[in-house]
């Protein structure tokens, strides 16, 4: 429901109304937000009022102690006698039988809507389930009424989830980076003071302790941390000579740009620690065999790492060591061509994920610029590239050595996406601009100009991304777009409509003449086999269509709303009222049962079901919080079936099928106590 | 998985199930043949729980068949084996068996005694920790002694037995858990007991030949869950199902298995063996163990 903010008509400054996500009180139960510009939809209870395409006209109740109710009753009766309502079903829809897709196509748009709302969930030919291609098309062209399309909503939800995951990964990575930065700072400070004094003294440790926030310190780093401290303390003169190498590191990074969050998370864990190790303590660790878990983790992960290593070694001498080499390396670092954003800040080198990430990254660095005394070290938007790491320079005492230090840090940071060192909470208001400081001015090319009120939201960005980059056209009216979608009714649904309710007229695709139900049944039965059995002799009472139809009819008559359940690996799923109102609670597996003794004389194929099949189906259903119901259909033997169909037609034959339901639930003695 | 060829794993067939009772054999086939069958024995100490099971392991028919085909094991039909071995038993073997039982009881008694001594030593050490330092050291000495003796029980029994347990008549009763000492020399039977080729064998052989480990895949609705290495180290990558070459696979099964596989971060693998045609003769590069080519497919649930 987060898309509401994009189409809101309320002023964008009014955050409280925009971010309201619950259903508004005026249209309770609709689930539709109030801020929509289009006229409010009628409540779902009204839309889906009819459970079947038949209306009933019950007489009002007569209360003996209330004489007025008698008048009411008489009035209703007389009015129905003299002005009878049209015979039910008042509307007979028309469908075309399509042998290729084995479904009945409904082409008329009003019929499609009516059938869908009355509980016949075939499938839109161009949609996932609900036939709303036209709506989606409208939405794509910018009409506001298309926003309620479920596919678009699903997309948005997925986008949101992706963003949330990214935020989480970002926060973790930030914590790591912060820790690493603090360690580097402390180490450099230590070596500086060591160089000056020759003695490692207490203040260094104090400074380190002040820099390290204990809450964000990741445990995985701690062994290394302790190790490094030990190394610093035991060897008073640690020569940190990491000028030549980082440039090489840049090259190594470019060979394999990290794109997904997982890779990004993986990268610094392995390589950066490796680099840290090689930079600072190369002498010790090159000769020491890796024994501890931390060292083992630091070993190169793959053969690719080992191959890339010599390349980096060569690059040391070619590229050089100073900061000016940075921009070139960065430029090649743009992974997927978000050049229009990176031109403002070439060194944030995001290019990895998208607008929101980049925006936050630049936000972070911007805020950093504010935090750090930017006068001392060149931190602004000048020629020298900056990173969020320039937080390091907020201690003026360090600044003399900071030229070297920052160069090093810059080189070190040149590998992947930069995040702001400020750990943000993953929850944010949907009306928040992507970066508070830079919302309008600094993000010129992103979604900001698309919205007149400047309140560029992540949703807006993603929504515009959803519309496939097409420029927003003027909203078309629905009449200009031809609806190219038709509705495909399953044979069981079509037969129920035609045979039980008489609300559907199925038309032959070739001749265009309607097919009677007596002919429709053999047609559907023959097409329930993969190569349709044309001959009448091939049809038997255990045709898949007959069995499935018996089950469908059974549940539909009892008031359940069945729907094909192939996406859950079952035959049917049944809803109490319909998918708009509730989730389906049961998945139905149809099990043909040849229980009649007369079946022994007729050849038939017993269904082969294994335990693993049952476990698999049950597990799939329990993943989606449904219960498995095995529905056994006792099939009459062919003699009985033929006799009945001669005597009393289809209805009499169908009466010979009996249905038994068995609900299956997994019981584990260890869990269900 | 190059295996030393000399070791022959004894696979006992009991009531149609293939069991391995020897722990060394279990380790051997797991290490060298990638077969980690299912532990099925209950623990004698705790027979009512079913979470942690012990020996014997039960092999699938295809696993047993694989071992036999590779010459790494042999099938022993335990019923006929026992009957024949017991009927030819003479007095000396009977005596040896009784001796073995007695030895077992002695060992058990020794373990009990050690336990008791240990507990006593601990109590004494606690009690006398404060007053005398000398007793503490002695207690520590005894404790270390017991520690070592706990780890290598087979060595010291003769000495400790004679010294610590003079009460020979009251040895504890022992229920023998295997009948291995009854049968003096478990050798491969001369007429090899065969295994009928199970229907899943080609797919299993195919996976095993590529270094995959399998465990039963019942909980995922398949025949196997397939691991890229030892299941102690890896999660399963596939859930595998074996079909006949001409079997019509129901669409619903494919959907359900594919969906389930993706939900548990595996991919659904299914395969079948192409039947060998009489005319062609040569098998198309298949390692189906005498069968034809095995073809394998994977299905994943894709959000379109």
Interface residues (C-beta under 8 A of the other chain):
Chain A: X566 X567 X568 X569 X570 X571 X611 X612 X613 X614 X615 X616 X617 X619 X620 X623 X669 X670
Chain B: X50 X51 X217 X218 X219 X220 X221 X222 X223 X241 X251 X252 X253 X255 X256 X257 X259 X260 X263
